[in-house]
Each structure stands twice: as structure tokens, then as C-alpha cells.
Amino acid sequence: MSQGILVFIEHRNGSLNKTSVEAIAAAQNLASQLQEKVSAVLLGDTGALAQEIAAYDLEKVVTAPNPSIADYTPDGYTDAMEQVVKKLDPQLVVMPHTYLVRDYAPKLAARFGKSLISDCIRAQVSGSSITFTRRIFLGKLDADVVSDGAAPVFATFQSGAYRPDQALKGSGAPVEEMAVEVGEIRMTPEAPFQEVKQAVDLSKADIIVAVGRGIKSKDNLALAEKLAEVLGGDLAASRPICDAEWLPIDRQIGSSGHTVAPKLYIALGISGAIQHLVGMKNSGTIVAINKDAEAPIFDIADYGIVGDLFEAVPVLTEEIKKIKGLS
């Protein structure tokens, strides 16, 4: 009988993809509801990464080395993962919703006669079934998808659906090596796809100060920049700011921009349209400053200031300077 949850861990050039740790958090959350255990799998040359993953609360970490999957290809990864899934026989296979996973996971699921439940933002167990929730129509609606329950169920979780710090550490999971055979590789991998050359990687930022329409003009961005500077954070924006070219597109947060989950997210003059909220709602602490008391951003904010940001932000900046001894 199928049991347990298997998490696919993505890595490149000796570095983990941060969303793989988020996938561990998602799997652990489901495991607590299902009363199951979680294992992880790394394909190819893992180096010391297996021990890094073994620090999390897992039943075991499986490595599957093979020269043919030293570099990613959909053929190689599908062959290897198919064998791992058949041998471990998990109830559920959890993966991060990355470009790499989107490339090979549908092919993997098809080999088991299954569909891929992709880009989930949460999952809830009820009895023997799992309801996965996905955002549709650019985040305007949530769609609940119930699996048929037959193992294995394949699902990917959206970046930011869970935070890396939600992944529980353990006492050291055992690491096991599994031999896998890889068939014909029909393509030569190119450099990893990058959507845009970025000046900043907001997905790695611990503190983000984001601005919206309420900033009124490009000249006023200096207020937010000063706040971000004293906090040691990065500046970001909602879509209208980037559309107006006040800030570059790599600073955009939301359904058509980045999905982030920093420890602190400060929203300045952002009303909180759903397209923006889907990109930052999983931040650790959300602070909102907006003169509209009915702004949707306050529905998810941990702390809110109803007032003029042009009055509040300079005061906030100065108080933080005093606390940090920068005055």
C-alpha cells in the first residue's frame, strides 16, 4: 500500500533552489494532517546538499546519482524520478513550481497515468482526500481541485505558498543512495532560462519596502528608498509603478511579477488589489501605510497606519535611525 510523501529537491551548480525548502514545508504540513512521513529525493551530483537537506525533519533523504543527469534534461529527470517513485511508492509527490519542474513533471505524471496538480497555494486533508487550491484568472478566483486519491498524486506548490522558515528541522535524517538507469537523452541542455536580467533578486530579500500609486510621483520614491536603506531592505513596487517606468520591471511584486515571502514587507500607498496580494501575502510580517481605511491591504496586514504616507514614512525612518544608532 502506498504511503508517505516524497519531496523533489531542485538544485543547480551546487546550490539549492529556495523553493525546494518551501516544498518541504508544504509536505510536512500535509504529513501532519495525513499522519504520514516525509522523504526527499535529489537527482544527479548532489555534493554536500544531501546532508543539508538531511537536517530537516525527514524520514530519509534519497540521492540518485547518474552521469546522464549531471545536467538537467526532461528525459533524464523523468526516467530517474519514475524509478524513484516506483521504488518508494509514495502516496503523494510534492514539488516546487519552478521552470524546471514545469518542464518535466507533466511527463512524469503521465507515465503513471496521472495529471499534475500544479501551482497550488495550499492543501487541506479531509478524510482520505486532499483538496488542493490553485489561483486562476490572474488571482481573481481560487479553484479547489480534489485528487482521485489513487497514488501517486503529483502536485507542485507556488513559490511563497509556504515560507522556508516553516520547514521543521530534525535530528539528522539518514541518506540513502539509489541506483537509477537513464535511457536515451534526446536533447542537449542550454543555459537555464531567465525571464529577465535582474539587478536585484527580491525572492532572497528579508526586508522589502514596496510602493504603490499612493507615492504619486517618481520624485517621491526617495522617501521609500531612505526607509529601505535604514532597514537594510530592498525597494519594490506594484504594477502601476513599473508600468509607468518609475522602477524597473524586476522590482514588480504580484501575479504578473515576483512572488516573495520576506520576513518584513512594508506596503506604502498600496491599496491591495488581489493581483498584488498574491505576490506577497505569505510575508512574515506585513506593515501597511495607506490613507484609505477600507483599503484591502489592511485585511492581511499585521500592522497598519491609516494616514498620509508622506507624513508617516519620514517619522518612521527617523525613529528606526534612532533605534539603530544612525542619527
Beta strands, then each sheet from edge to edge (+ up, - down):
strand 1: 5-8
strand 2: 11-12
strand 3: 15-16
strand 4: 38-43
strand 5: 60-64
strand 6: 92-96
strand 7: 116-126
strand 8: 129-136
strand 9: 141-146
strand 10: 153-157
strand 11: 175-177
strand 12: 207-211
strand 13: 234-237
strand 14: 264-268
strand 15: 285-290
strand 16: 303-306
sheet 1: 9+ 8- 7+ 10+ 6+ 1+ 4+ 5+ 11+
sheet 2: 2+ 3-
sheet 3: 13+ 12+ 14+ 15+ 16+
end
